[in-house]
Amino acid sequence: MKFAPLFSIGAIAALSLMGCSNSSDTGSDSAAASSQETTTLRFSHFWPATSSINQEVFKPWAEQIETDSNGRLKVELYPSATLSKADVTYESAVKGTIDIGSQAHGYTSGRFPLTQIAELPGLSSSATQMGCMLQTLYEDGTFADEYKDSHLLFMYGAGPGTLHTTNKLIRTPEDMKGMRIRRPSAVAGDIIESMGASPVGLPANDMYTSLQRGVVDGLSFPWEAVTTFKIDEITKYHTNIPFYSSALMVTMNQDSYDRLPDDLKKVIDDNSGMALAKKVGKVFDKHDQIALQAARDKGDEIIDIPDPLNNPDWKGPLEKGTQKYLSDVTALGLDADGVYEKAKAASAACKV
């Protein structure tokens, strides 16, 4: 965070010669200067500059912050992980290397075990529902302790991750055996493994070249991200199944927030929380449908499996992967089953 100096050296020297008789004037001058200083906040995220999330959410959000603060707060956006790597953005915000950051929880395996319970299959069918569910569980304290080292601004979720492959269509879990599938998180990794495939951990920014070179045979990705990261140029087979959902967040360095005067803290607070979670969800949901229709128009081969937990082929492996993740979190001494029940309740309350 950068603060403009209140006085020039000459002004300080002049004030020192004026003595105590002008102390009231000095105070008013100081207050006036303080009210005009500009604070710049550096916001790092992994989405491309041209992505819908950057263009339709983060840019308008930054502009709104500047408008509401009368120009006293400016937010500089650093897309495409140019200021902090995608998998360390949260920690960069904690340490103050950046002021604000957005990261997918799955990029740091084991860092947010309770939050990622919300990613399990069957809990979310849209980005709007996912974001609402995450924000609800954060605000009611279900997993708020996982963010106590930063100042969380808002949670958000992507649409359901579906399967996209280069060489064959996946109709049943049997078709996945022996395949190398990119895993976006531990949750998706457990599920991919339960299908007999090999999960491969890769950031979204590395997916294009990994598919191109045959490092992986496919991936689980929301439809919006398929076009954002140009995966549609390489994949032509799609299993339209709600395989998992990704949790993401926008958080702020605590000291960067604490240093702000109360009126600027209010500007940040007024542009945080559930309203932002739902706004991101609506953007994702709109672009999920656009990307799906584009794949249909292109002539890609697509199979729809809208309710896999009630599908005899998919039900068993999905439940197996779900139970493995919950068991792993329980082994950490955490109440995984209790959080899972709360996530189900939040899912129902947030259903749209």
Secondary structure by P-SEA (a helix, b strand, c coil): ccccccccaaaaaaaaaacccaaaaaaaaaaaaaaabbbbbbbbbccccccccccccaaaaaaaaaaaacccbbbbbbccccccccccaaaaaaacccccccccccccccccccccccccccccccaaaaaaaaaaaaaacccccccccccccccccccbbbbbbcccccccccccccbbbbbccaaaaaaaaaacbbbbbbcccaaaaaaaacccccccccaaaaaaaccccccccccccccbbbbbbccccaaaaaaccaaaaaaaaaaccaaaaaaaaaaaaaaaaaaaaaaaaaccbbbbbcccccccccaaaaaaaaaaaaaaaaaaccaaaaaaaaaaaaaaaacc
